[in-house]
Amino acid sequence: MIDNWNADRVRMAEFIDLAKRYTDFSELTTPMLNEFIEKIVVHEGEGRGKQRRQRLDFYFNFIGAFEVPADVATPAEQEEERRQQEEQSEKEKRSQALAQARYERFLATRRENYHRKKQAEAEAAQAS
């Protein structure tokens, strides 16, 4: 158990040393990828078109398999969520505008009916 812990500690230290060498880079190069990535496993894709999803497993040198935490959204997922929220907001605004227009038509019809009724009552009172 202690040997495993020591081996993990050594691998972790080697990975940290590697990461420190590349803390400030503007371009991802093939040698950099080769130093960091042991292998990438590409799984069979599912779905079609925009709904197509394909799982990739990344295995890094010194640390092994890497999984993105479930609660961390990728930039693409964040953009999709933002777009969906904007669409929902626009739908709600249109729905509110339509509801307001229906309400205003209802009020206009009600006022018109009220005035017709009063006019009819006034005409009936004059005729009597």
C-alpha positions as CSV (number, residue, x, y, z in Angstrom):
1,M,0.0,0.0,0.0
2,I,2.8,2.4,0.9
3,D,4.6,1.4,-2.4
4,N,1.5,2.3,-4.4
5,W,1.2,5.6,-2.6
6,N,4.9,6.4,-3.3
7,A,4.5,5.4,-6.9
8,D,1.4,7.7,-7.2
9,R,3.3,10.5,-5.5
10,V,6.2,10.1,-8.0
11,R,3.9,10.1,-11.0
12,M,2.0,13.1,-9.7
13,A,5.3,15.0,-9.2
14,E,6.4,14.1,-12.7
15,F,3.1,15.3,-14.1
16,I,3.4,18.6,-12.2
17,D,6.9,19.1,-13.4
18,L,5.7,18.5,-17.0
19,A,2.8,20.9,-16.5
20,K,5.1,23.6,-15.1
21,R,7.2,23.5,-18.3
22,Y,4.1,24.5,-20.3
23,T,2.4,27.1,-18.1
24,D,2.7,29.9,-20.6
25,F,2.1,28.8,-24.2
26,S,0.1,30.3,-27.0
27,E,0.1,27.3,-29.4
28,L,-0.5,23.6,-28.8
29,T,2.2,21.6,-30.6
30,T,2.5,17.9,-31.4
31,P,5.5,17.5,-29.1
32,M,3.5,19.0,-26.2
33,L,0.6,16.6,-26.9
34,N,3.0,13.6,-27.1
35,E,4.4,14.5,-23.7
36,F,1.0,14.9,-22.0
37,I,-1.2,12.4,-23.7
38,E,-0.6,8.6,-23.5
39,K,-3.6,7.7,-25.6
40,I,-7.1,8.7,-26.7
41,V,-9.8,6.0,-26.9
42,V,-12.5,6.9,-29.4
43,H,-15.8,5.1,-28.8
44,E,-18.6,4.4,-31.4
45,G,-20.8,7.4,-32.1
46,E,-24.5,7.5,-31.3
47,G,-27.2,9.6,-33.0
48,R,-27.2,11.5,-36.2
49,G,-26.7,15.1,-37.3
50,K,-26.6,17.7,-34.5
51,Q,-27.7,15.0,-32.1
52,R,-24.6,12.9,-32.8
53,R,-22.5,12.2,-29.7
54,Q,-19.2,10.4,-29.4
55,R,-17.3,9.5,-26.3
56,L,-13.6,10.1,-26.0
57,D,-11.4,8.8,-23.2
58,F,-8.2,10.7,-22.6
59,Y,-5.3,9.0,-20.8
60,F,-2.6,11.3,-19.7
61,N,1.0,10.3,-19.0
62,F,1.7,9.9,-15.3
63,I,-1.9,10.2,-14.2
64,G,-3.9,7.9,-16.4
65,A,-7.6,8.3,-17.4
66,F,-9.0,11.8,-17.0
67,E,-12.7,12.5,-16.7
68,V,-14.3,15.9,-16.8
69,P,-16.4,16.3,-13.7
70,A,-20.1,16.0,-14.5
71,D,-20.9,19.4,-13.1
72,V,-18.4,21.2,-15.4
73,A,-19.9,22.3,-18.6
74,T,-17.8,22.6,-21.8
75,P,-17.8,26.0,-23.6
76,A,-20.0,24.4,-26.3
77,E,-22.5,23.3,-23.7
78,Q,-22.5,26.7,-22.0
79,E,-23.1,28.4,-25.3
80,E,-26.0,26.0,-26.1
81,E,-27.5,26.6,-22.7
82,R,-27.2,30.4,-23.2
83,R,-28.8,30.1,-26.6
84,Q,-31.7,28.0,-25.2
85,Q,-32.2,30.5,-22.4
86,E,-32.4,33.3,-24.9
87,E,-34.9,31.4,-27.1
88,Q,-37.0,30.7,-24.0
89,S,-36.8,34.4,-23.0
90,E,-37.9,35.5,-26.5
91,K,-40.8,33.0,-26.4
92,E,-41.9,34.3,-23.0
93,K,-41.8,37.9,-24.3
94,R,-43.9,37.0,-27.4
95,S,-46.3,35.1,-25.2
96,Q,-46.7,38.1,-22.8
97,A,-47.1,40.4,-25.8
98,L,-49.9,38.2,-27.3
99,A,-51.6,37.9,-23.9
100,Q,-51.5,41.7,-23.5
101,A,-52.9,42.2,-27.0
102,R,-55.8,39.7,-26.2
103,Y,-56.5,41.5,-22.9
104,E,-56.6,44.9,-24.6
105,R,-59.0,43.5,-27.3
106,F,-61.1,42.0,-24.5
107,L,-61.2,45.4,-22.7
108,A,-62.0,47.3,-26.0
109,T,-64.9,44.9,-26.7
110,R,-66.2,45.2,-23.2
111,R,-66.1,49.0,-23.3
112,E,-67.8,48.9,-26.7
113,N,-70.6,46.6,-25.4
114,Y,-71.0,48.8,-22.3
115,H,-71.4,52.0,-24.5
116,R,-73.8,50.2,-26.8
117,K,-75.9,49.1,-23.8
118,K,-75.9,52.6,-22.3
119,Q,-76.8,54.1,-25.7
120,A,-79.6,51.6,-26.2
121,E,-80.9,52.3,-22.7
122,A,-80.8,56.1,-23.4
123,E,-82.6,55.6,-26.7
124,A,-85.2,53.4,-25.0
125,A,-85.7,56.1,-22.3
126,Q,-86.2,58.8,-24.9
127,A,-88.7,56.6,-26.8
128,S,-90.8,56.1,-23.7
